[in-house]
Amino acid sequence: KINSVFSHHYFTLSINYTGGAKNIGERTVIGLDLHSQIEVPLFKSTQLWAYYSLILKQEETKFNAEGTYTGKGIIGDLSTHKLNLGLNSYLTKDFNVNITAQYRVKVITVETNPLKNVPAYFVMNGNLWYNNFFVKDLKIGISIINILNTKYFHPGLRQANSGNKGGEWQGREWIGSEGWYNSYLPQPRRYFTFNLYFNI
């Protein structure tokens, strides 16, 4: 089912260009969110849920390095399709299993990012919990982040203009990255956490 349709319009955004920043930009984002959850007859209790977000329109005013208006285009760094899935199940009264998954389509980056896009990715996380472990109100658990050990990235911040080429010497001059801000932000690979809770 459609849970919500949204439309956001932003006026006088701060735009960076040669000579400084000015509050002159505008952006529009229109989309919808869908969410569904069901109870299935497995074990003590089990729920499945799904959340889908779709951006129907994204548009912003564009300016050149001198701050002159050049037209309109996409905003960049927005995932037009996002899907989250989840399973939560009590295998017994005290033993709980929780699994979540995320899928993001390829993201077109902002114009200042020389890498142009961030690849699509699929990531899964899991949690195992045992309540009342030996004594009442003692809870232990293990979390597995990025179960599939997926290599994935998020878009860089601000101009995201560093690129991904290695530096090199040109004569006595070291030529490094193209800019100051990372184009990609690498995300954690697989790791585990062990958790212990006690209600006093």
Backbone bond lengths (Angstrom), bond angles and torsions (degrees), N, CA, C in turn:
res aa  C-N    CA-C-N  psi(-1)  N-CA   C-N-CA  omega(-1)  CA-C   N-CA-C  phi
1 K - - - 1.453 - - 1.518 109.16 -
2 I 1.336 117.46 154.96 1.456 122.22 176.30 1.522 108.39 -83.79
3 N 1.327 116.65 117.07 1.444 120.50 179.26 1.515 112.31 -85.53
4 S 1.319 116.76 -33.76 1.456 118.73 -179.14 1.520 110.96 -161.60
5 V 1.305 115.10 148.36 1.463 123.15 169.77 1.518 105.84 -117.58
6 F 1.328 117.35 131.26 1.457 118.92 -175.05 1.527 111.00 -126.02
7 S 1.306 113.90 151.30 1.457 122.01 176.01 1.525 107.79 -142.20
8 H 1.328 116.19 120.64 1.463 120.99 179.96 1.521 108.84 -121.57
9 H 1.307 115.56 131.40 1.463 120.39 175.26 1.524 107.92 -126.47
10 Y 1.332 115.69 124.97 1.460 121.91 -177.13 1.515 109.61 -111.18
11 F 1.330 115.82 128.53 1.455 121.68 -179.52 1.533 109.95 -105.99
12 T 1.322 115.76 154.97 1.474 124.09 174.32 1.528 112.63 44.72
13 L 1.333 115.62 54.49 1.459 120.40 174.13 1.521 110.40 -71.77
14 S 1.318 115.31 155.38 1.459 120.26 177.15 1.526 109.16 -80.49
15 I 1.325 117.66 119.69 1.461 124.01 -178.84 1.522 109.45 -113.36
16 N 1.344 117.43 126.24 1.456 122.03 176.89 1.528 110.25 -85.27
17 Y 1.323 116.75 137.34 1.453 121.31 174.98 1.532 107.19 -158.50
18 T 1.318 117.52 174.86 1.461 121.20 -179.05 1.530 110.29 -58.03
19 G 1.317 115.34 124.90 1.460 119.44 -179.86 1.513 113.13 102.77
20 G 1.340 117.76 -8.61 1.464 119.48 178.01 1.507 112.69 133.89
21 A 1.330 115.68 -162.09 1.460 122.15 -178.80 1.520 110.05 -120.59
22 K 1.343 115.35 147.49 1.459 121.06 176.25 1.525 109.44 -135.11
23 N 1.316 115.57 149.61 1.464 121.00 176.91 1.522 109.17 -88.12
24 I 1.352 115.03 81.89 1.460 118.90 -174.73 1.527 112.92 -131.46
25 G 1.327 118.22 -9.90 1.456 120.20 -173.57 1.525 113.61 -83.79
26 E 1.334 115.31 161.25 1.463 122.40 174.24 1.522 109.43 -135.74
27 R 1.333 116.44 146.39 1.461 121.72 177.99 1.519 109.94 -139.19
28 T 1.338 114.70 148.09 1.453 121.50 176.03 1.524 108.89 -133.18
29 V 1.330 116.36 132.18 1.459 122.14 176.23 1.527 108.30 -131.72
30 I 1.349 116.60 126.05 1.460 122.55 177.87 1.522 108.46 -126.54
31 G 1.321 117.34 134.70 1.454 119.69 -179.03 1.509 112.61 -164.90
32 L 1.310 115.44 -172.75 1.463 120.68 177.77 1.525 109.73 -145.47
33 D 1.326 114.95 154.52 1.465 123.21 178.08 1.518 109.11 -122.26
34 L 1.318 116.59 136.97 1.459 122.31 176.03 1.524 108.67 -125.18
35 H 1.329 115.11 139.30 1.460 119.83 -178.84 1.519 109.37 -142.30
36 S 1.323 115.45 139.64 1.462 120.07 178.12 1.524 109.11 -145.02
37 Q 1.335 116.21 142.96 1.464 121.63 177.84 1.526 109.12 -141.19
38 I 1.329 116.03 136.57 1.458 119.90 179.65 1.519 110.12 -133.44
39 E 1.312 114.95 152.22 1.464 122.58 174.12 1.524 107.06 -100.85
40 V 1.333 116.26 130.01 1.468 119.95 179.87 1.531 109.11 -117.38
41 P 1.337 117.31 146.16 1.474 121.16 -174.78 1.538 111.90 -79.85
42 L 1.341 115.25 69.98 1.463 120.36 177.50 1.530 109.58 -128.00
43 F 1.312 116.45 134.30 1.456 123.56 175.77 1.539 110.49 56.50
44 K 1.335 117.00 -148.47 1.462 120.09 -179.36 1.529 110.70 -67.60
45 S 1.313 115.61 -47.56 1.472 121.97 173.18 1.524 108.08 -164.62
46 T 1.331 116.28 144.57 1.464 121.36 -178.62 1.522 109.61 -144.90
47 Q 1.312 114.81 133.00 1.465 120.28 176.46 1.530 109.26 -123.82
48 L 1.324 115.05 141.56 1.455 122.72 172.57 1.526 108.18 -118.26
49 W 1.310 117.65 140.52 1.451 119.42 178.19 1.535 110.43 -143.00
50 A 1.318 114.45 157.09 1.463 121.06 178.68 1.527 108.80 -143.74
51 Y 1.312 115.47 142.43 1.463 122.13 178.96 1.526 108.02 -134.02
52 Y 1.320 116.17 126.16 1.462 121.33 -178.23 1.527 109.24 -127.50
53 S 1.318 115.47 132.08 1.456 120.95 178.88 1.526 109.10 -123.99
54 L 1.316 116.36 133.09 1.465 123.11 -177.46 1.517 109.43 -128.63
55 I 1.323 116.36 128.44 1.461 121.16 173.02 1.522 108.32 -96.78
56 L 1.308 116.16 117.52 1.463 122.21 -178.07 1.527 112.03 -85.58
57 K 1.326 116.27 -31.20 1.457 119.80 -178.88 1.518 108.81 -150.48
58 Q 1.335 116.00 135.54 1.462 121.78 170.67 1.518 107.83 -139.77
59 E 1.312 116.25 127.42 1.465 120.32 -174.67 1.517 109.88 -150.53
60 E 1.317 115.87 140.62 1.468 119.75 174.52 1.522 109.95 -143.16
61 T 1.322 115.32 156.72 1.461 120.66 174.32 1.522 108.82 -73.71
62 K 1.336 116.62 143.53 1.460 122.25 -176.94 1.530 110.39 -114.20
63 F 1.347 114.69 145.57 1.462 121.58 179.65 1.519 108.74 -134.88
64 N 1.339 116.72 149.86 1.462 119.58 176.01 1.523 110.22 -84.60
65 A 1.341 116.86 -175.63 1.466 121.33 -175.29 1.528 112.51 -62.16
66 E 1.337 117.23 -23.06 1.466 120.33 179.40 1.522 112.37 -91.90
67 G 1.327 117.50 -1.92 1.455 120.50 178.65 1.513 114.34 90.45
68 T 1.342 117.26 13.92 1.459 121.36 179.25 1.528 110.01 -87.08
69 Y 1.306 116.73 133.75 1.470 121.97 179.98 1.530 110.61 -62.67
70 T 1.339 116.08 130.74 1.469 120.14 -177.57 1.525 113.36 -121.69
71 G 1.314 118.68 -0.80 1.454 120.70 179.19 1.520 111.55 131.84
72 K 1.328 115.11 -160.48 1.465 120.83 -179.30 1.526 109.73 -124.54
73 G 1.338 116.14 154.01 1.453 122.10 178.84 1.516 110.64 -163.02
74 I 1.354 115.73 -173.09 1.457 118.16 -179.61 1.531 109.89 -72.86
75 I 1.333 115.26 157.48 1.462 120.83 -178.35 1.528 110.73 -72.59
76 G 1.332 116.17 -44.55 1.462 120.83 -176.85 1.518 112.28 90.53
77 D 1.324 115.72 153.74 1.469 124.00 178.62 1.528 113.55 67.73
78 L 1.329 117.96 11.65 1.463 120.70 177.61 1.526 109.19 -106.92
79 S 1.332 115.99 132.81 1.461 120.92 177.65 1.524 108.57 -85.09
80 T 1.325 117.10 114.81 1.466 120.47 -174.99 1.529 112.32 -72.41
81 H 1.331 117.56 -24.46 1.460 121.70 176.79 1.525 108.72 -130.66
82 K 1.332 116.14 123.76 1.460 121.46 177.51 1.530 108.56 -131.25
83 L 1.310 115.64 131.38 1.460 120.79 -179.89 1.522 109.25 -129.17
84 N 1.330 116.19 125.35 1.457 122.71 174.71 1.528 108.66 -118.28
85 L 1.328 116.10 133.03 1.457 122.00 179.19 1.526 108.85 -124.51
86 G 1.332 116.14 151.93 1.455 118.57 -179.95 1.511 112.69 -153.05
87 L 1.313 114.75 151.90 1.468 123.28 174.48 1.515 107.24 -135.81
88 N 1.330 116.35 130.81 1.452 121.88 175.85 1.522 107.93 -131.82
89 S 1.335 116.19 121.19 1.462 119.39 -174.15 1.527 110.99 -138.60
90 Y 1.329 115.78 134.00 1.457 121.54 169.58 1.523 106.92 -96.42
91 L 1.347 115.22 106.09 1.464 118.84 179.10 1.525 110.84 -69.47
92 T 1.321 115.70 -33.59 1.464 123.31 171.23 1.520 107.10 -135.96
93 K 1.295 117.26 -175.00 1.467 120.98 179.60 1.527 111.35 -58.72
94 D 1.342 117.01 -35.15 1.464 120.56 -173.13 1.525 114.93 -112.28
95 F 1.324 118.30 -11.25 1.467 121.25 -175.68 1.522 110.02 -103.54
96 N 1.336 115.79 117.53 1.459 122.39 -173.49 1.531 110.91 -119.63
97 V 1.343 115.58 136.39 1.463 122.48 175.51 1.529 108.52 -120.39
98 N 1.328 116.24 132.17 1.457 121.02 179.53 1.524 108.86 -133.01
99 I 1.330 117.17 127.12 1.466 122.32 179.13 1.529 108.43 -129.70
100 T 1.309 116.46 132.20 1.460 120.85 176.34 1.528 109.33 -127.08
101 A 1.326 116.18 154.82 1.463 121.55 179.74 1.525 108.78 -142.81
102 Q 1.321 115.66 146.47 1.459 122.08 177.82 1.526 109.91 -129.12
103 Y 1.327 115.12 138.23 1.467 120.24 171.86 1.520 108.38 -127.73
104 R 1.328 115.87 131.99 1.458 122.15 176.35 1.528 108.49 -128.04
105 V 1.324 116.26 133.23 1.462 119.47 176.54 1.524 109.74 -74.07
106 K 1.321 115.35 170.52 1.468 120.77 176.23 1.519 109.69 -56.92
107 V 1.324 116.56 135.81 1.456 122.15 -177.80 1.522 109.93 -107.25
108 I 1.317 116.71 125.91 1.460 121.19 172.79 1.528 107.70 -77.24
109 T 1.323 117.34 126.34 1.458 120.70 -174.11 1.526 111.87 -83.26
110 V 1.330 114.40 174.33 1.470 119.81 174.91 1.530 108.92 -66.22
111 E 1.319 116.70 158.39 1.463 121.30 -173.24 1.526 113.15 -62.53
112 T 1.327 118.03 -27.51 1.467 120.68 -178.21 1.521 112.54 -79.46
113 N 1.335 118.23 -7.60 1.459 121.99 178.97 1.532 108.78 -86.43
114 P 1.339 118.47 114.13 1.470 119.90 -176.35 1.524 113.82 -68.70
115 L 1.331 118.75 -13.41 1.468 120.80 -179.02 1.525 112.75 -83.60
116 K 1.308 118.34 -11.83 1.465 125.51 168.84 1.531 115.70 70.05
117 N 1.340 118.95 -34.83 1.466 118.73 177.56 1.525 109.72 -153.95
118 V 1.336 114.36 159.10 1.465 122.93 175.01 1.524 107.09 -112.34
119 P 1.335 118.82 125.61 1.470 120.45 -175.16 1.523 113.35 -60.44
120 A 1.337 115.29 153.82 1.470 121.64 174.82 1.528 109.61 -64.73
121 Y 1.323 116.00 158.52 1.469 119.05 178.19 1.521 111.39 -152.70
122 F 1.339 114.66 158.38 1.462 123.01 175.26 1.518 107.38 -131.86
123 V 1.331 117.33 125.49 1.460 122.47 -175.54 1.528 109.44 -131.74
124 M 1.345 115.54 139.92 1.470 121.23 176.91 1.527 109.83 -122.80
125 N 1.343 115.29 142.95 1.462 122.82 174.55 1.527 108.96 -128.66
126 G 1.318 117.03 152.28 1.460 120.08 -179.55 1.515 112.35 -141.96
127 N 1.330 115.49 153.48 1.464 122.37 178.02 1.528 109.67 -138.96
128 L 1.312 116.30 137.70 1.461 123.15 172.42 1.523 107.90 -121.01
129 W 1.361 116.10 128.41 1.460 120.32 -178.45 1.524 110.20 -129.79
130 Y 1.330 114.43 141.45 1.462 119.29 173.30 1.522 107.99 -127.51
131 N 1.349 115.30 117.26 1.459 121.65 -179.59 1.527 110.80 -88.34
132 N 1.328 115.69 154.16 1.472 122.07 177.50 1.534 110.66 52.68
133 F 1.332 114.18 52.11 1.462 120.86 -178.24 1.530 109.57 -76.87
134 F 1.302 116.05 103.35 1.468 124.81 -176.76 1.528 113.14 69.40
135 V 1.330 117.17 -43.28 1.462 119.63 178.65 1.524 108.90 -126.97
136 K 1.317 117.25 156.39 1.469 122.07 -178.53 1.528 110.30 -63.77
137 D 1.329 116.05 137.99 1.465 125.21 175.18 1.534 114.36 73.64
138 L 1.324 118.03 7.09 1.461 120.25 172.44 1.526 108.33 -94.29
139 K 1.330 116.06 124.52 1.460 122.24 -174.72 1.522 109.21 -123.89
140 I 1.324 117.32 127.78 1.460 120.91 177.14 1.531 108.82 -121.19
141 G 1.309 115.64 155.01 1.466 118.12 -178.67 1.513 112.24 -162.61
142 I 1.306 114.66 165.87 1.459 122.82 173.75 1.528 108.17 -134.01
143 S 1.313 115.45 135.72 1.462 121.51 177.49 1.524 108.73 -115.38
144 I 1.317 115.63 137.27 1.459 121.48 177.17 1.533 106.70 -118.25
145 I 1.300 115.95 111.33 1.456 121.13 -178.36 1.530 108.92 -96.60
146 N 1.324 116.09 131.53 1.470 122.50 -178.87 1.539 109.92 59.73
147 I 1.319 114.83 63.40 1.467 121.84 -175.87 1.525 112.09 -53.33
148 L 1.304 117.83 -40.13 1.466 122.20 -175.90 1.526 112.80 -84.09
149 N 1.324 116.45 1.37 1.469 121.64 -179.13 1.531 111.36 56.21
150 T 1.319 115.79 42.50 1.463 122.02 -178.35 1.531 111.35 -69.58
151 K 1.309 115.84 135.96 1.456 121.21 172.63 1.526 107.70 -92.10
152 Y 1.336 116.22 114.98 1.465 118.47 -176.66 1.524 110.28 -149.23
153 F 1.327 114.43 167.62 1.456 120.53 -172.97 1.530 109.95 -137.91
154 H 1.330 114.50 157.37 1.454 122.30 167.22 1.531 107.97 -109.61
155 P 1.330 117.72 158.52 1.465 119.27 177.97 1.524 110.88 -63.20
156 G 1.341 115.79 150.28 1.458 120.60 177.21 1.517 112.61 -69.54
157 L 1.327 115.47 168.25 1.460 121.68 -178.33 1.527 111.28 -89.80
158 R 1.311 114.55 157.92 1.467 123.14 176.85 1.531 110.92 50.15
159 Q 1.333 118.52 -126.60 1.470 119.23 -177.90 1.531 112.51 -70.28
160 A 1.337 118.32 -22.13 1.472 122.88 179.53 1.528 110.58 48.42
161 N 1.318 116.69 48.65 1.460 121.02 -166.05 1.531 115.07 -107.57
162 S 1.332 118.85 17.63 1.466 120.07 -176.56 1.524 112.93 -75.24
163 G 1.346 118.73 -29.13 1.448 121.14 -172.36 1.522 110.55 73.41
164 N 1.330 117.44 -171.63 1.471 120.65 -179.77 1.525 112.87 -132.54
165 K 1.313 117.74 21.11 1.451 121.12 178.25 1.525 109.98 -87.57
166 G 1.321 116.38 141.95 1.455 120.35 176.58 1.517 110.99 -70.08
167 G 1.336 115.90 153.75 1.455 119.96 178.84 1.522 111.99 -74.41
168 E 1.323 115.56 167.14 1.461 120.07 179.49 1.521 110.12 -154.50
169 W 1.330 114.93 155.45 1.452 120.39 175.28 1.528 109.20 -86.60
170 Q 1.303 115.54 133.18 1.462 121.22 170.85 1.519 106.77 -120.28
171 G 1.338 113.90 97.25 1.456 118.58 -170.12 1.518 109.24 67.86
172 R 1.318 116.99 -122.85 1.465 121.81 177.57 1.519 112.25 -97.72
173 E 1.312 116.78 3.76 1.473 120.83 -177.39 1.525 110.45 -102.51
174 W 1.341 115.95 130.17 1.465 121.50 176.45 1.528 109.12 -88.97
175 I 1.333 117.11 120.58 1.464 122.26 178.20 1.529 107.30 -102.09
176 G 1.305 116.23 111.80 1.463 120.98 -176.37 1.517 112.39 -98.89
177 S 1.312 116.45 -139.13 1.465 121.16 -178.02 1.524 111.02 -70.27
178 E 1.326 115.14 167.08 1.466 120.29 -176.88 1.527 112.42 -77.52
179 G 1.322 117.65 -19.71 1.465 120.72 -178.60 1.518 110.78 -158.63
180 W 1.334 115.96 -173.76 1.455 121.63 -173.69 1.522 113.73 -91.73
181 Y 1.323 119.13 -16.08 1.465 121.17 -171.79 1.526 111.22 -114.48
182 N 1.329 116.27 131.60 1.461 121.20 -177.23 1.525 111.63 -56.12
183 S 1.327 116.45 136.03 1.461 121.04 176.53 1.525 111.54 -76.82
184 Y 1.323 116.20 -36.49 1.464 122.52 175.99 1.528 109.32 -119.06
185 L 1.325 116.29 145.35 1.462 121.44 171.95 1.520 107.86 -112.92
186 P 1.344 118.97 103.65 1.468 120.84 -179.11 1.523 111.17 -64.21
187 Q 1.321 116.34 140.34 1.456 123.00 -178.89 1.534 110.46 -104.36
188 P 1.340 116.74 158.24 1.481 119.69 -174.37 1.528 112.51 -60.67
189 R 1.333 114.95 140.20 1.460 120.50 170.68 1.528 108.04 -81.31
190 R 1.328 117.35 -168.87 1.460 120.59 -175.08 1.537 112.06 -61.44
191 Y 1.337 115.60 133.16 1.457 120.33 171.77 1.527 110.00 -152.64
192 F 1.333 114.87 163.69 1.460 121.94 -175.10 1.525 109.80 -120.98
193 T 1.322 115.80 145.81 1.460 120.68 169.90 1.522 108.38 -129.39
194 F 1.326 116.30 143.20 1.456 122.34 176.60 1.517 107.74 -110.78
195 N 1.325 116.56 133.73 1.456 121.27 -170.71 1.521 110.89 -126.03
196 L 1.316 114.73 144.25 1.458 121.62 179.00 1.517 108.33 -139.43
197 Y 1.340 116.47 123.19 1.453 122.30 179.27 1.517 109.99 -125.69
198 F 1.329 115.08 143.53 1.462 119.92 175.45 1.516 108.82 -141.56
199 N 1.326 116.98 121.19 1.464 121.65 178.04 1.528 109.64 -82.82
200 I 1.321 115.17 120.99 1.468 120.04 179.64 1.522 109.73 -93.29
